[in-house]
Amino acid sequence: MKNQLITNQSEFEKLCNQIREEGIVAFDTEFVSEYSYRPDLCLLQFACGGHSVAVDPQKVEDLSSWWDIMRDDSTTVVVHGGQAEIRFCIAATGKLPEKLIDIQLAEGIRSPSYPMGYSSLIDRVLGIKAEGKETRTDWRRRPLSENQIFYALEDVDHVLDVWNIQKNSLEELGRLDWATDEFKRLGEDVYEEFYRDPWVRLSGIHRLKGKRLSIAVEISKWRQDLADSTNRPIRKILRDDLIIEIANRHPKTAKDFESSREFSRNDYRRLIPDLLKVVKQGAEKPLDELPKFLGKRNIDKKKDEFVLGQLLGLALSNRCAEMNISKQIVGTSSDLREFVQWHIEGRNAKENGESTPSMAKGWRALVCGNILGDLLDGRISLRVADPGSSHPLAFEEFDNQ
């Protein structure tokens, strides 16, 4: 099956049976997303048992056997930067992959390098130079050339070899469980984003209150429903900034809309009758039915917390360099400020309905959370120990005697 393109259902089913027998497979996809609401899946690539093969979803219409494999607990699926592959699985089944490994994440757990592109990763781990990439290919067009198939398969050819080396390294470092936790977290983050209410992603929504917020929420829902039903890119329907503008202006008539130069365009003018209904619906909704903002707390209000977050950022950078792990995976600036606020306000945040921040639990607490907490409490200090080192700072306990 070397460098083969599968275009019929029976061969695809044979492939799925082989994957089940092997118990582990490398997986990648080629897709086009800029022209539609739902990404257009154009090619699936697999590598297992020493062979690589591509599947044409324009010819093989029933991919359910593969999605069943991806969400069962008997086959390990190995990807590189697998957010898109996870989304395709959720869209097809409503569920997350059960045993997914991401070699991009794994590299960041055992080194400071994250995110690392596939070509750079296989060069670092295996010493193999990738041939190239069909970066300008329109994967929707047929027939696919031999070069297109070759380059697509190269994206899975070395994945399992990379993972074997990473797995051994992570076991030696005692970090395999850390990596497993991150693979699970990746899936959960993608799942949450996939089903997130459309208004949550609206730029500028957090600045609105009352009826303005209600109007923006209703327009966001309407826009997503229209994009879904017509399979058009969501921002091709109506831009984010225009939703915020409509919510602030609260237009009540077509003339109110037309006073904005944007709505002199034919494509937007056609939306006015529907938008008037949606605006009215949002304005009339009881305020107690407004959505509650979930997710991370507001962590940017207090200047002292912002400054402390910056200080801890230096400490975190030093700690991650010392442990040879990616700071970007351990915690972002936003994560640090959230940790500061949670720590200052007290660890009994459950009384306020707030959960423990990520940096204060699991393996992150072992790496940095406990140290950063002690630093905030004044139990340890931070000083320059070796200016020439990649981690020049040192944590030292205070002598209380």
N, C-alpha and C positions, 0 to 999 in steps of 0.2 A: 504493500500500500504506500510505498515511498512517494511523497510529493504528488499525491492523488487528489483529484477534485471529485467529490461524490455529488451526483446529480439525480439519484433515484432513491426512492424510499427504502427498498429492500437492502441496498448497500449501507444506507444510514443505520438501519436496524441492526445489521451485522456489526457495524462499528460500535454501537451502543453496547451490544453484548460483549464485545472484546474489552471495552472500557470497564464494564462490570467485573469481568474476570481478572483484569489487571489490578483493579482496586485503587489506582491512582492515575491521574491524567492532567496534562497541561492544557489550558484553555485560553483562547483569546477570541476577539471578535473584530470585524471591520464594520463600521456603520456610518451613516450620514444623518446628522441631526439638525443642521441649520435651516432646512426647508420645511420642517414639519413639527407638529406638537410632540408626536411620538417618534423617537429615533428609528430610522429605517435600518433594520438589521440586514446587512448585505453579505456577510460571510462569517462562518464559524471555523476556527482552526483548533485542531487537537493534536496532541503528541502523547503516545503511550506505547509501551512495548518496543521501543526503538524505532517507531515509525511516526511520521507526521502526515496529516490528512486534513483537507479543507472540505467544508460542506456548503453547498449553494442553497440558501433558504428560498431563493426564487424558484428552485426546482423541487426541493424537498419541502413540502408544505407542512407536514406534521412533524414538529420537533419535540413533541411531548415526551418521547422516550429519553431524550437528553435532559430535559428539565426535571424529569423524575429522578434521574441519576444525581443531578446537581443538588437536589433537596433531600436526598436520602442520607443515611448515616453510615453507609458502607463504602463509599467511594470518596477519596480525597481529590479535590479539585484545586490545582495550583495555578495561580494567575500572577500577572504583574500589573500593579495599579488597577485593581479589578472592580472599581466602582461601577463602571458601565456594565460589566458582566453580571454583577449583583443586581443591578436595576432590571436587566433583561429577565433574570430569574424571577424577581418579584412580580414584574408585569405579566409573566406567563403563568405563574403559580400562586401568587399572593403570599409566598413564603420565602424565607431566606435560605441560601445554601447552608447545608448542615455542616460540612467539613471543608471549609475553604481556607487556603493558605495563600498569602500575598508575599511574593519574594521582595517586592519593593519595601514593604513594611518590615519584613524580617531583616533586611540589610540595615535599616535604621535602628533596630534593636541591638545589633551587634557592632555598629560603627556609627560615626556621626553623620553619615551620608543619607540624607532623605530630603526630598524625594530624588531618586536616581533613575534616569532614563534606562530603558532596556539595553541599548547598545553599550552604554557606560557600565552597566551592572555586569553583563556577561564578560566584558573586557576585564573588569576588576576581579571577578570571582574565578573565571575560567581562562582568562588570557586569550579570549577569542574575539576577533574583530568582526563585527556584523558587516554584511555586504552592503547594506543600504536600506532605503525605505521608499515606498511609493507614496510620498507625502502629498502629491497633487492628484492622486487617483480619485475618480468618481466611481466608487465601489458599486453604485447602482447599475452601471452600464454593463451590458453583456455583448459579446463573450469576453471573459477575463483572459488576459494574455498569460503565457507561461511565466513571464517575469513577475507579474502581479501575484500569481499564486506562490511563486518561489519566495518573494519577500514577505508575503503574509504568513507563510509557514515558518519562516525564520523567527517569527515572533513567539513560537512555541517550541522550536527545535531544542533549545538549551535550558528551558525552564526547569525541568526535573533535575538536571545535573546541578544547576545552581542551588536548588532547594536541598539536595542531598548534602552539599558542602555547608550550607547555612545551618541546617538542622544539627549536624555534628558540632559545629561551632557553638551554637546556642546551647546545646546540651553541656558542653565543656564549661561554658560561662555560667551555667545555672539559670539561663534566661529563656528556655524553651516555653515555660509556662507564661512568661511575660508576652512572648510573641503570640501564643495561643489566645491570650486575653485580648490582644490588639486586633487579631483577625476577627474575633467575635464582635469587638467594639466597632470595627469598620462596617460590618454588616448591619449592626443596629443603627449606626449613624445614617447609612444609606436608606434603610427602611424608614426611619423617622422622617428623613427629608422627602422620600417618595410620597408619603401620605400626609405631609404637612399641609395645613390649611393654606390656600393660595395667598391670603392677605399677609401671612407671616413673612413672606419673601419680598413684599412690596417695599421698595426703597422709600424711606420717609414716613412710613406708617406710624412709627413710634412717637412722632411729634404731634399726632392728631388726637383729639379728645372729643367726647360727646357725639353729637350728630355728625360731625365731620368724620370721625373715626368710623361710625356706622355706615356712612355713605361709601367710604373707601373700601370697607370690608365687602359690602354688597357688590360694588363694581368689580372687585377682584374675583369674587366667586363667579359672577356673570362672565367675565373675560375668560376665565379658565374653562368654563363649560362650553363657551363658543369655540375656543381653541381646540378643545377635545373633540367636539362634534364635527368640526370642519378639518381637523388635523392640520392646523396652521400654527406656526410659531406664536407663542403667547404674546410676545411684544410686537408682533406684526398686527395684532388685533388693536391694541391700545397701549401706548407707552406708560411706564410707571409714573413719570412726572405729570402726565396728563390726568391720571387718576387722582393724584394728590391735588392738582389744580382744581379739578371738578369738585372734589370734596370740600376744598376751602371756599370755592365760589358758590356752591349750592345752587346751580342754575335751575330755574323752575319752568322755563319756556324754551322753545327752539331758538327764539331770538337771543336768549341769554347765552346759549351755546355758540351761536353764530358770531357773537361779539368777539370770540376768541379766533385769531387768525388760523389756528390749527384746524378748526372745524369748518374752514372754507374749503378744505380738501374734500374731494368727492368720496373717498373711502371712509373718512371720518363722518362726513355729513350724513351718510346712510345709517350711521349708528345712533343718531340723535333720538329717534323715537323710542328705541329700546333703552337708551341711557336715561331718558326722562323717567321712564317707569322704574328703573333700578334706583335712581337717585331718590325718587319719592318713597320707594320702599325702605331705603336705608334711613331716610329722615324720619319716617314714622315708626321705626322700630323702637320699642321701649329701651331706655338706656341700661336697664338692669339685664338686658339680653346681650349686651356687648361682650365680645370675647375677652377673656383674660389673657394677658401676655404671659406666655410660658417660656421655658428655656432659661438661659442665663439671666441672672439678676442685673439690675442697673449698677454697673461697677465703675462708672466714670465720673461720678458726681463730686466726690471729695478729693481735693488736691493732695491731702496727706496720703491717702490710699494710693493715688496715682504715683507719687514719689516713692513710696515704699515698694510698689510693684516694680518700678524701675531698678531700685536697689536689689530686690530679690532676683531680678532678671540677670544682673551681673553674677550673683551667687549661683543661680541655676546654670548659666553658661559655663562657669568654672566647674561645677559639679558634673555636668554632662561630659565636658572635655576630660575630666579626671576618670570617669567611668567608661569613656569611649562609646557614647550613645547619642542619638540624635536629640538635640534640644527641642526641635520642632515637634517630635513625637511626644516627648515628656510633657511639655506645656508651652502654650503661647503666652504672649503678653496679657491677653484677656484672661487666660486661665490664672495667671499670677495675681492679677488685681482681684479676681473673684476669690482666690485663696486668702488674700490679705483681708478683704472685707469679712469673709466668713470667720477668720481667725480673730479679728478684732472684736466682732460682735458676739463672739462666744461660740463654742463648739456645739451647744445645744440648739442648733439652728432648726431642728425638727419642730420646735415649738412655734416657729414662724412659717411652717410648711415648706421649708427649704431643705434640700438634700445636701449631703456632704460633697464638696467639690472634688473633681477627679484627682487633683494633686494631693489630696489628703487621704486617699484610700488605695488599696491594692498595691501593686509593685511600685507605683509612683511615690507612695508614702515612704517606701523603703529607700528609693533612690534619692528623693529630695524633700518630700513633704515634712518629714519629722525634723530634718535639719533646718529647713526654712522656718518652721514653727518655733524651734528653739532660738533661731536668730531673731525673730520678731519679739520673743519673750525675754531677750537679753541673757539667755543662758549660755550662748556661745558668741564669739566675735569673729570678725572676718578681717584678715590682714594680707598684705602682699608678702608672699614667702619666697617666690622665685620668679623674678620678672622675665626670665628667659624661657619659662616653661609654657606649654600650651594651656596649663591650668595654674596660673601664677598665684592664685589666692589660696589661703589656708583657713579652715574653720578650727577654732580653738575654744575649749570650754573655759569659762571663767573659774578662777579659784576662789571659792566662797569663804575660805578660811582666813 
